[in-house]
Amino acid sequence: MEELGLICKQPGRHAYKQATVEGIDIPNGLNRQFVVDAPNQVWCGDITYIWAQGC
């Protein structure tokens, strides 16, 4: 890379912002009872971080 005059360019680190409004409390509808009688009755997931450019 040096012979060709190329340099490595990496994006800077993401600066996390403090939340201005505290998140709302979501009721625990499952009450940790994940055993169900039939398929497709209960869906659950977790979103920890979503990157949105410019937000």
C-alpha positions in Angstrom: 0.0 0.0 0.0 2.9 2.4 0.8 4.5 1.8 -2.6 1.2 2.8 -4.3 0.6 5.8 -2.0 -2.6 4.2 -0.5 -3.8 5.0 3.0 -6.4 3.2 5.1 -9.4 5.3 6.1 -11.8 4.1 8.7 -15.0 5.7 10.0 -14.8 7.3 13.4 -16.3 5.8 16.5 -20.0 6.3 17.2 -20.7 8.7 20.0 -23.7 7.4 21.9 -26.1 10.1 23.2 -27.8 10.1 26.5 -31.6 9.7 26.2 -33.4 12.9 26.8 -36.7 11.2 27.6 -36.8 8.0 29.7 -38.4 5.0 28.0 -41.9 4.0 28.9 -42.5 0.8 30.9 -44.0 -2.0 28.8 -46.2 -4.4 30.7 -44.8 -8.0 31.0 -47.6 -9.8 29.1 -45.9 -13.2 29.1 -44.9 -13.1 32.8 -41.9 -15.3 31.7 -44.3 -18.2 30.7 -42.7 -19.1 27.4 -44.3 -22.6 27.1 -47.3 -22.4 24.8 -49.8 -25.0 23.6 -49.5 -24.4 19.8 -47.1 -22.7 17.4 -47.4 -19.0 16.5 -49.2 -18.0 19.7 -46.4 -16.0 21.4 -43.6 -14.0 19.7 -40.9 -12.2 21.6 -37.7 -10.4 20.8 -35.2 -7.8 22.0 -34.0 -4.7 20.2 -31.0 -3.3 22.0 -29.7 -0.9 19.4 -30.8 0.3 16.0 -28.4 2.6 14.1 -30.3 5.4 12.3 -28.1 7.8 10.3 -28.7 11.4 11.1 -31.1 10.8 14.0 
